[in-house]
Amino acid sequence: MVIFMTATSSVVKLTAKTALKNNWPKAAAVCVISVCARLFVGLTASLAAYMANGTVGIILSAVLSFFILLPLFLGVIRFFWRMIFSADDSPVLVFYYFSGKKHYMRAVKLAFLLTVRALFFGIILLIPAMIVDLFAGSFLYDALNIATPLWTTNLYYLSLFLKTVAFVILAFIMARYYIAPFLLIADEEMEAAEAIHMSDVISKSTILDFIYLFFSLIGWIALSVLVVPIIFTLPYIITSFSVHVRFAVAEYNKRVDKLNSDSFPTFVAGI
């Protein structure tokens, strides 16, 4: 794997602050829209759970998140991506991916492909914990008509450890696709599968910079858990990631251009 540095986290964050300098009100409005949408989905799911049962609430929350929140979030990313290129978009354009069937299906397809990958890797990584849970529970022993051994109580902590490791590994695996939404936004003709593939290719050289940037923003991310500060912190966080991706894609293009120029030397007349 070839490793190259994009821009340092300090440069990325300084660039993000510059891009936000005259755009804070609109950026905050975009984040308020997304937060309100999330609250609406949460309240709707809670109401469904209260009127029916918890399972219905969970299913409804998953469906609304997939078909409403994810396309909306892609619209949020689009606003900030265009903003760092000096676009003067209205906050209303956060609903861009609901403006037509083609746009909406591209957003849903990207969400679907990423979800399938997360479920696939997640299930594989959780197999050891599932095996431990099988021996820790009473189902196996009831089926065999034998008493549950006392030592199985210790398997709870082993299962918890294996699940924690699995989710950490899954987070690192899925981090390879962090550039995919930006690529889909930047190229209106790019297919979701191609965006995911290119993200995997580019992130092999930029993933360490992305992780470092993430942890450098961890304080702001933690502060964003509170509803009120989120209108100030979330624009800065998303803009920083957008700027990082801009540098990452630019560096990748430079590397490709250099490889092409090395493969095809320039002919100089007279030599």
N, C-alpha and C positions, 0 to 999 in steps of 0.2 A: 504494500500500500504506500503510495506516494503521499507524504505529508508536506503541506505548505501552509504558511500563515496567511490569513486574510488580513483583516485590520484588527488591532488590539481592542479589547473591550472598552478601554477609555476613549479611543477614537470613535468607536461605534456609538457610545453613549453621548459623546459630544456632538456628533453628527445628528443624532436623534433629537437632542435638545434644540439644535439649530433649525431642523425641519419643523419642529413643533412651535417655534417661537411666535409665529403669527397665526397659528392654526389651533391653539388650545381650545377655544370655544367650540369649534366644529368637531374636533376630536373628542372632546368631553361629551358632546351631544350624541355622537355615534356610540360611545360606550354606555351612555345612559339607555339608549334604545336597546342595546344587547342585554343589559342587566335587567331591564323591565321585561323583555321577552323571556329571560330565564326565570324570573319570578312568576310570570304568568303560567309558564309550563309547570313550575313547582306547585303553585296553588291549584291548578287544574287537576294535577295528578293526586294531590292530597284530598281534594274534594271527591274525586272518583274513589279513592281508597276508603274514605269515610262512608260514602253512599253504598259502595259494593263491598270490596275487601282489599287487602293489601296487595294481592297479586294483580288485580285490575289496575291499581294505581301504579305499580311498577311497570307494567306493560304499556300503559298509556304514556308514562313519562319517557320510556325508551322510544316509542313511536314518534311522539312530538319532538323529542330531542333530535332524532335522526332526520325527520322530514322538515322540520322548521328551524331548530336552533343551529344545526350544522351548516345549511345553506346561508343562514343569516350571518354566522360567524365568518364564513368565507367572504361575504359581502363586507364585513368589518375589516378583514385583512386587505381586501381590494382597496378600500378607502385609504388605508395607511400606506399601502404599497404605491398607489398613485400619488399620494401626498408627498412622499420623499422624492418624487420626480416632478414636483412643483405643480401638480394638477390642483385645480381649485374646485373640487367636487362639493356638492351639497350633501349634508348628512343623510338626506332621504335616499341617496344612492346606495345606502347600506342594504337596501332591498333589491339590489341589482339582479341577484340570482332568482328572484321571483318575478322578473319582468318578462320572461318568455320561457317557453317549454325547453328550448335548446339550452339556455343558460341554467335552468333549474336541473335538468337531467345531468348536465356535466357536474354540477355540485353534488348531487345525490350519488352519482356513480363513483366519484372520488371518495365520498364518505363510505360507500358500500365496500369498495375495494380495500380501504384501510381497515375497516371493521373486520372484514373476512381475514385479513392478515393477522390482526390482533387476536382474534378468536383462535385461529390455527396455531399460532405460536404459543398462546396462552394455555390452550388445552394440553399441548405437548409438554410444556414446562411444568404443568400442574400434575402430571401423571404420577410422579413419585409421592406427592402429598396425598393424592387420591388413594394410592395403595396403602399408605400409612393409615389414612382415615378408615379404610376398609377393615383393617385389623384392630383399629382403636374402637370402632363402634360395635354395637350389639347385634347388628343384622347378620353378620357371618356366623356368629356363634349360635344365634337362634335358629338359623337354617340348619346348622349341624347338630342342634339339640344338645349343646354342651354349655357349661357355665362360662361366663366371660372371665378370662384370666385377670388377676389383679394388676399385673405389670402393664396392661394396656393403658392404664391411666397416664403413664409417663409418655405415651405416644402423642399426646396432645401438643406438647411443646415441640416435639420433632416435626409434627405436621405444620405448626405455626412457623417454624424456622424455614421449612421447605417452601411454604407459600410466600413468605417474605422474599426469599432468594429468587423465586420464580417471577414475582412481580417486578423486582429490580432488574432482572435480566430482560424481561419483556419491555420495560421502559427504555432500555438501551437499544433493543432491537427496533422498536417503533420509532426511536429518535432518528433513524436513518431516513425517514420519510418526511422530516420537518420542512424540507424545501418544496415538496410536492404542491401544496396549496398556492404558493407564490408562483411556481412555474405555470400552473393552470391559469392563474390570473394574468400573468405577463403575456402569454400566447393564447389568444382566443381560439386558435385552431388546434391546439394540442389536446390529445386525448388523455383521459384520466390515467390510464395504464402507463402511457408514455411519461407523464409527469412523475408518477411514482418510480418508474425505472430510472429516470434522469436524476431524481432526488437521491436514490440509492448510489448512483455513480458519483455525483458531486459530493455528497456527504461523507464519502470515504476519506476525503482529504480535509473536510471542514468540521467534522463532528466534535473534535476536541475543542475547537474554538467556540462552537455552539454550547457545549456543556459548560465551558468556563464562563461564557456570557450569562448562561442561565443561573449559575451559582453566584455570580457577581450581582445579579438582580434579585436574589432570593429574599432580601429584606423588603424590597418593594412588592414582590409577589405575596409575601406573608401579610403585608399591610393591606393588600387588595382584597383580602378575605372580608374585611369590613366594608359595608355597602357604600358609605359616604366617601372614604378616600379613593375608592376605585375610579371615580371620574377624573382623578388627578394622576393616579399611578398607572392605570391600565393603558392610557394613551402612550405614556413614556415606555412602558414595557413592550407593547406591540410595535411601536416605531423602532425601538432598538433592535428587535428581531428582524424587522423588515430591512433595516440598514445592513445588518449582518448578512442577510441573504443576498442583498444587492452586491456587497463586496465579494461574497463567496461565488456567485455566478460570474462576476467580472473576472475573478482570478481563474476560474475554470476555463472561461473563453480564451484568456491569454495563454493558458497552458495548451489548449487545443491549437491555437494559432501558431504557437512555437513549434509544436510537434509537426504541424503541416509544413511550416517553413523549413524545418530540418529534413523532412522527407522529400521536399521539392526545392532544392537549392536555387537561388536566384541566378539567372544567367546574366553575366556582365559582358556587353559587346566589346570586342577587341582583346579579350583575354583568353 
